[in-house]
Amino acid sequence: MTVIVREFRPEDAAALAQVRRQALPVLISTAESVLHDVTRMHPDAHYGLLVAEEDGEVIGTADSGMAHDSPVPGQGYLNVYVHPERVHRGAGALLARTAEERLTALGATALFCWVLDTADNRAFAERRDYRASRSSRFLRLDLADGPLPPPAVPPSGVELRAAADFADDPRPLFALDAETTADEPGDIDAELDDYEQWLGNTWHHPLLDHELTTVAVVDATPAAFTAARTDGQGRYFTAMTGTARAFRGRGLAKLAKNASLHRARAAGCTEAFTGNDASNGPMLAINKWLGYEVCATEVRYVRELG
């Protein structure tokens, strides 16, 4: 059997989404979201998808690009996914090598990738001269049968609203997202400063659920939010939760996330997933309070070039 790596084609979208779900079950991916990411990313991101194929069957994929929204130039990233029943056939190494060559040609000076925290995956990265940097946890909540804290009554002056309420003018949510993203822990700093690009990549993303994404509004000002992604198959993923600096310490993120989860359960979602940097103690505490349990751990690896 022969494994080849080639560029993504639109007809690969459904198979690619399935490989991602099999390789990392916490991921929410659909054919529509795959196509959206390919067509709507900022040109400076140089986003690309590779497909590993074995005798005509899609068995793996890698996405790669440049962190164009980082104040530090030359930051490249790649993430490799191989169907768990098709590992140890060379697909992962071929995908990684091809993506690395692509990023190097684009002028990357550092490469970042996430791998599951297992001996095999760590060895895969270290054989390629990557060094471990930071870790992140994936968490799961049983929305079908698991307990949730009761929904809280918002304090005086605080209102819980759905993102859909901002459909006519989502710019205040862009400002809130930009401020909280700037403070998110990670290896690569990000600056959201392009509203039109945010509209295309985030607000109009096919997975973003505008009814379940919940915003805590204080005296008419969006102060905290939790962004919910859903796949129409009962799965819910928290893409981001954050609070504006001026409103921190008031429990608003917890309030918004709990309300969103109750709405998700009422809408028929059966599983909720989220991810947290291991150093993000406040968010990990909120998720523990909500009933989430760790289901997987990832390690961020970095390789300096030149």
C-alpha positions as CSV (number, residue, x, y, z in Angstrom):
1,M,0.0,0.0,0.0
2,T,1.3,3.5,-0.9
3,V,0.8,6.7,1.1
4,I,1.0,10.0,-0.8
5,V,0.5,13.5,0.4
6,R,-1.2,16.1,-1.8
7,E,-2.9,19.4,-1.7
8,F,-6.5,19.6,-0.4
9,R,-9.4,19.5,-2.9
10,P,-12.9,20.6,-2.0
11,E,-14.3,17.1,-2.4
12,D,-12.0,16.0,0.4
13,A,-13.8,18.2,3.0
14,A,-16.2,15.5,4.5
15,A,-13.5,12.9,4.7
16,L,-11.0,15.3,6.2
17,A,-13.5,16.4,8.9
18,Q,-14.1,12.7,9.8
19,V,-10.3,12.0,10.1
20,R,-10.0,15.0,12.5
21,R,-12.9,13.7,14.7
22,Q,-11.3,10.2,14.8
23,A,-7.8,11.5,15.5
24,L,-8.9,13.9,18.2
25,P,-12.6,13.3,19.2
26,V,-12.9,16.6,21.1
27,L,-12.6,18.5,17.8
28,I,-15.8,19.8,16.2
29,S,-15.3,19.8,12.4
30,T,-17.7,19.6,9.5
31,A,-17.3,19.6,5.7
32,E,-18.8,23.1,5.7
33,S,-16.3,24.4,8.4
34,V,-13.3,22.9,6.5
35,L,-14.3,24.7,3.3
36,H,-14.9,27.9,5.2
37,D,-11.5,27.9,6.8
38,V,-9.8,27.2,3.5
39,T,-11.6,30.1,1.7
40,R,-11.9,32.7,4.4
41,M,-8.5,32.9,6.1
42,H,-6.6,36.1,5.9
43,P,-4.2,36.0,2.8
44,D,-1.2,36.8,5.1
45,A,-2.0,33.6,7.1
46,H,-1.0,31.5,4.1
47,Y,-3.3,28.8,5.4
48,G,-3.0,25.5,3.7
49,L,-4.4,22.0,4.0
50,L,-2.6,18.8,3.1
51,V,-4.2,15.4,2.6
52,A,-2.5,12.0,3.2
53,E,-4.1,9.3,1.0
54,E,-3.5,5.6,1.0
55,D,-4.7,3.8,-2.1
56,G,-7.4,6.4,-2.7
57,E,-8.5,6.6,1.0
58,V,-8.0,9.8,3.0
59,I,-6.2,8.7,6.2
60,G,-4.6,11.9,7.4
61,T,-4.4,15.7,7.1
62,A,-2.2,18.6,8.2
63,D,-3.1,22.2,8.4
64,S,-0.4,24.9,8.4
65,G,0.0,28.6,8.2
66,M,1.7,31.7,9.5
67,A,0.5,33.6,12.7
68,H,-0.1,36.8,10.7
69,D,-1.9,38.4,13.7
70,S,1.2,38.0,16.0
71,P,3.4,41.0,16.7
72,V,6.4,38.7,16.2
73,P,7.0,37.8,12.6
74,G,8.0,34.4,11.3
75,Q,5.8,32.3,13.6
76,G,4.6,29.3,11.7
77,Y,2.3,26.5,12.9
78,L,1.3,23.0,11.7
79,N,-1.0,20.3,13.2
80,V,-1.0,16.7,11.9
81,Y,-4.0,14.4,12.3
82,V,-3.9,10.7,11.2
83,H,-6.8,8.3,11.5
84,P,-6.0,6.1,14.6
85,E,-6.5,2.9,12.5
86,R,-3.9,4.1,9.9
87,V,-1.0,5.2,12.1
88,H,2.6,3.8,11.7
89,R,2.4,3.8,7.9
90,G,4.4,7.0,7.4
91,A,1.5,9.3,6.8
92,G,2.3,11.5,9.8
93,A,6.0,12.0,9.0
94,L,5.2,12.7,5.3
95,L,2.5,15.3,6.3
96,A,4.8,17.0,8.8
97,R,7.8,17.1,6.4
98,T,5.7,18.6,3.6
99,A,4.1,21.2,5.9
100,E,7.5,22.1,7.3
101,E,9.0,22.6,3.9
102,R,6.1,24.8,2.9
103,L,6.4,27.0,6.0
104,T,10.2,27.3,5.6
105,A,9.7,28.5,2.1
106,L,7.3,31.2,3.4
107,G,10.1,32.5,5.7
108,A,9.1,30.9,9.0
109,T,11.7,31.2,11.7
110,A,9.9,29.1,14.3
111,L,7.4,26.2,14.0
112,F,4.8,25.4,16.6
113,C,2.6,22.3,16.8
114,W,0.3,20.5,19.2
115,V,0.6,16.8,19.9
116,L,-1.4,14.6,22.2
117,D,0.5,13.9,25.5
118,T,1.4,10.2,24.7
119,A,4.8,8.6,24.5
120,D,4.4,7.9,20.7
121,N,3.3,11.5,19.9
122,R,6.0,13.1,22.0
123,A,8.6,10.9,20.4
124,F,7.3,11.8,16.9
125,A,7.8,15.6,17.7
126,E,11.2,15.1,19.3
127,R,12.6,13.0,16.4
128,R,11.9,16.1,14.3
129,D,13.9,18.4,16.6
130,Y,10.9,20.0,18.4
131,R,11.2,20.8,22.1
132,A,8.3,20.7,24.5
133,S,6.9,24.1,25.5
134,R,3.6,24.2,27.3
135,S,0.6,21.9,27.9
136,S,-3.1,22.2,27.5
137,R,-6.0,20.2,28.7
138,F,-9.2,19.1,26.9
139,L,-12.2,18.7,29.1
140,R,-15.6,17.0,28.6
141,L,-19.0,17.5,30.1
142,D,-21.9,15.1,29.8
143,L,-24.8,17.4,28.9
144,A,-27.2,14.5,28.4
145,D,-27.1,13.1,32.0
146,G,-24.4,15.0,33.9
147,P,-25.2,17.6,36.6
148,L,-24.9,21.3,35.9
149,P,-24.9,24.0,38.6
150,P,-28.4,25.7,38.6
151,P,-28.6,28.8,36.5
152,A,-27.9,31.9,38.5
153,V,-29.9,35.1,38.5
154,P,-27.8,37.9,37.1
155,P,-26.9,40.6,39.7
156,S,-28.4,44.0,39.4
157,G,-27.2,45.8,36.3
158,V,-26.2,42.6,34.5
159,E,-28.1,41.1,31.6
160,L,-27.4,37.8,29.8
161,R,-27.9,38.1,26.0
162,A,-27.3,35.8,23.0
163,A,-24.8,36.8,20.4
164,A,-27.8,36.8,18.0
165,D,-29.0,40.0,19.7
166,F,-26.0,41.8,18.2
167,A,-26.6,40.7,14.6
168,D,-27.2,44.3,13.4
169,D,-23.9,45.5,14.9
170,P,-21.5,42.9,16.3
171,R,-18.6,45.4,16.6
172,P,-18.9,45.5,20.4
173,L,-18.3,41.8,20.5
174,F,-15.3,42.2,18.3
175,A,-13.8,44.7,20.7
176,L,-14.5,42.3,23.6
177,D,-13.0,39.3,21.8
178,A,-9.9,41.4,20.8
179,E,-9.2,42.5,24.4
180,T,-9.6,39.0,25.9
181,T,-7.6,37.3,23.1
182,A,-4.7,39.7,23.8
183,D,-4.6,38.4,27.4
184,E,-5.0,34.7,26.6
185,P,-1.9,32.6,27.7
186,G,0.0,31.0,24.9
187,D,3.3,30.8,23.0
188,I,2.2,33.1,20.2
189,D,0.6,36.4,21.1
190,A,-2.3,37.5,18.9
191,E,-3.7,40.9,18.1
192,L,-7.2,41.2,16.6
193,D,-7.3,44.5,14.8
194,D,-9.1,43.7,11.6
195,Y,-12.9,43.9,12.0
196,E,-13.8,42.8,8.5
197,Q,-11.5,39.7,8.8
198,W,-13.1,38.9,12.2
199,L,-16.5,39.1,10.6
200,G,-15.5,36.6,8.0
201,N,-13.4,34.2,10.1
202,T,-15.3,34.3,13.4
203,W,-18.7,35.9,13.3
204,H,-19.8,34.2,10.1
205,H,-18.0,30.9,10.8
206,P,-20.5,28.0,10.2
207,L,-19.8,26.4,13.6
208,L,-20.4,29.6,15.7
209,D,-23.8,29.2,17.3
210,H,-25.2,32.7,17.7
211,E,-28.0,31.5,19.9
212,L,-25.8,29.6,22.4
213,T,-22.9,32.1,22.4
214,T,-23.7,34.1,25.5
215,V,-22.8,37.6,26.5
216,A,-22.9,39.2,30.0
217,V,-23.8,42.9,29.5
218,V,-23.2,45.4,32.3
219,D,-25.1,48.7,32.0
220,A,-25.4,48.2,28.2
221,T,-21.7,47.3,27.8
222,P,-20.6,43.7,26.8
223,A,-18.4,42.7,29.6
224,A,-17.9,38.9,29.3
225,F,-18.8,36.2,26.9
226,T,-18.5,32.5,26.0
227,A,-18.4,31.6,22.3
228,A,-20.1,28.4,21.5
229,R,-19.5,26.2,18.5
230,T,-21.9,23.4,17.6
231,D,-21.9,20.8,14.8
232,G,-25.6,19.9,14.5
233,Q,-24.8,16.4,15.9
234,G,-25.2,17.2,19.6
235,R,-21.7,18.4,20.2
236,Y,-20.8,21.7,21.7
237,F,-17.3,23.3,22.0
238,T,-16.3,26.4,23.8
239,A,-14.2,28.4,21.4
240,M,-13.4,31.2,23.8
241,T,-14.5,32.5,27.2
242,G,-13.3,35.9,28.5
243,T,-14.0,39.0,30.5
244,A,-13.0,42.6,29.7
245,R,-10.3,43.8,32.1
246,A,-12.5,46.4,33.7
247,F,-15.0,43.8,34.8
248,R,-12.8,40.9,36.0
249,G,-13.3,39.4,39.4
250,R,-17.1,39.6,39.4
251,G,-17.9,36.0,38.2
252,L,-19.3,37.2,34.9
253,A,-17.5,34.6,32.7
254,K,-18.8,31.8,35.0
255,L,-22.3,33.3,34.8
256,A,-22.2,33.4,31.0
257,K,-20.7,30.0,30.5
258,N,-23.2,28.3,32.8
259,A,-26.1,30.0,31.1
260,S,-24.8,28.9,27.7
261,L,-24.5,25.3,28.8
262,H,-28.1,25.3,30.1
263,R,-29.2,26.7,26.8
264,A,-27.2,24.1,24.9
265,R,-28.8,21.3,26.9
266,A,-32.2,22.7,26.2
267,A,-31.3,22.8,22.5
268,G,-30.4,19.1,22.4
269,C,-26.7,19.1,22.8
270,T,-25.4,16.0,24.6
271,E,-21.7,16.6,24.9
272,A,-19.7,19.7,25.7
273,F,-16.0,20.1,25.2
274,T,-13.5,22.9,26.0
275,G,-9.8,23.4,26.1
276,N,-7.6,25.3,28.6
277,D,-3.9,26.1,28.8
278,A,-2.6,24.3,31.8
279,S,-1.5,27.6,33.4
280,N,-5.0,29.2,33.2
281,G,-6.0,28.4,36.7
282,P,-9.1,30.7,36.9
283,M,-10.7,29.1,33.8
284,L,-9.8,25.6,34.9
285,A,-11.5,26.3,38.2
286,I,-14.6,27.5,36.5
287,N,-14.8,24.4,34.3
288,K,-14.3,22.1,37.3
289,W,-17.2,23.9,39.0
290,L,-19.3,23.4,36.0
291,G,-18.6,19.6,36.1
292,Y,-16.1,19.3,33.3
293,E,-13.5,16.4,33.5
294,V,-10.2,16.2,31.8
295,C,-10.4,13.8,28.8
296,A,-7.0,14.5,27.1
297,T,-3.8,16.5,27.4
298,E,-1.8,18.1,24.6
299,V,1.7,19.4,24.6
300,R,2.9,22.4,22.5
301,Y,6.1,21.8,20.8
302,V,8.4,24.4,19.1
303,R,11.2,24.1,16.6
304,E,13.5,27.0,16.0
305,L,14.8,27.4,12.4
306,G,18.1,28.9,11.3
